[in-house]
Amino acid sequence: MTAPRREVDAVVVGAGLAGLYAHHRLRQLDLTLQGFEAAGDVGGTWWWNRYPGARCDVESMDYCYSFSPEVEQEWTWTERYATQPEILRYVDHVADRFDLRRDIQFETRVTAATWDEAAQRWHIDTDRGNRVSAQFVIMATGCLSAAKQPEIDGIDTFRGETFHTGRWPHEGFDFAGQRVGVIGTGSSGIQSIPVIAQQAAHLTVFQRTPNFSMPAKNFPLDPESVEARKAVYREHRQRMRESRAGVVVPMPEHSALELDADARQATYERAWATGTLYGMVAAFNDLLVDRDANETAAEFVRARIHEIVDDPEVAERLSPRKHPFGTKRPCLDSDYYATYNRDDVSLVDVRATPIVEITPTGVRTTTDEYELDAIVFATGFDAMTGPLLGPDITGVGGVALRNKWAAGPRTYLGLATAGFPNLFTITGPGSPSVLVNMAVAIEQHVDWVADCIAYLRERDLASIDATVDAEDDWVDHVNEVADLTLFPHANSWYMGANVPGKPRVFMPYIGGLPRYTEVVNDVAADDYRGFTLTPVITPEPERSASSAH
Ligand code: NAP
């Protein structure tokens, strides 16, 4: 006989920054919780992505929780851009300090969530046989957590070691003396290539699309500047929340086309020197909306690549010309372009000579065969929707989320999807998410969800469900704003273009964090406008024979 389902108030899926904060906030509401996490411990993306050179490219003092002024004061970051191990230590510290592991079962993947209309609850199943019933489900599953293997024949035949940057072995791997191939030149490739090059006997980089990358100019943080920030941390956090991308950057006043060439060049030089992602992207106010303006930034970066890389042919191969600057996520690097000046590093353009297959001994392209001892797939993720469509999620009327989203994700505010009551998506598609500092986006979403749940419980409401009309309007708005920009012109993971067969839809909301926050707060203040709130359905008492007449 099947065991009865364990009843809790909420299931939280994922134990990265989002899941952990959800545990913290929901516990304050006295909810009973069950967390599930596929990884062996807390950390989410920082638990999985342990590849050489992995760092955050948002500054460490900005990429961390703001909910606890105490943690903010007691934790001291050591570098401008924290390494993956340091971030994991930080997450570990927060989890310990607030006892956040208590309700989490690790090494457990949620396989299904099914809405039980009569009970107004979710039934959750896992790959370890857990059976849970919960009023709420919080999908804190991350935007970039479903690692994507490349569609290349023969991977399984390779006799050497293979790795995916997003699933790196915890014991690490020493590439000393090895002939290594890296496939992919997104952020993960660009961060790992310089470090792998230092270890390997020879590194071959297989590049399909060159990316725009800027120097990180990382440095150890000195105690005085850390103390200075800590002294004004609260005010700084507020400014972050009020900033378009969740980091404080001066808003540009000028169009790139308003200035003469010298003044424009000087602006780009200053932006490049900041060593920040947003410095260059926000150097002018029209880089992401005007092709000609954008081209000035693209040309500036290409000129830097040609300056750094000795061989002009290699420099040209590394120069992006097919997508506007900033429309595929740009990268921050440490000596990426200079790595191609090493004698033991070579660059293969697999757009010109595509990979045909992986053989037992290496990679075969249409023109050459590369003998390798190890291959690193830096091939990215089924972003944003991948983690949400992994489990079988079935809503009202037996509708599968996979079917509902077959033509692309549809959400109301990136927080909920119509027909799936009480299921919340933290930094879901249709929210600013990956376009802003994720730490800020996560806290904002979890706070909104916790406030919503508190509202429902105070009023004895059983469920909240987005209306189809509100969702349609929001999806239209997300698309309209995206269409004002150059983003839809790139084959990026923002557009789902990196996964064969995935609908081509711009998934995040590009209207900026302050505008978005205003909208979602306004919805909440207006008694959750655009949602249907349903009271607890009490079953009709069975009529006895005597009362029937
Ligand atoms: P990505 O940006 O999607 O890059 C994947 C790379 O693999 C691309 O160059 C892609 O080429 C290439 N690729 C995929 N399939 C291929 C195939 N079959 N043959 C040849 N090349 C193939 O993935 P990512 O580098 O892991 O980064 C994903 C996101 O994670 C980033 O954009 C960023 O948001 C986040 N991230 C952040 C940090 C950080 O510092 N905070 C670090 C790493 C990652 P195409 O471009 O042609 O598709």
Residues whose N, C-alpha, C, O or C-beta is under 5 A from the ligand:
A	BS01	NAP	R55 C56 D57 L144 P150 E151 I183 G184 T185 G186 S187 S188 G189 F206 R208 T209 R329 A378 T379 G380 F381 W493 N498
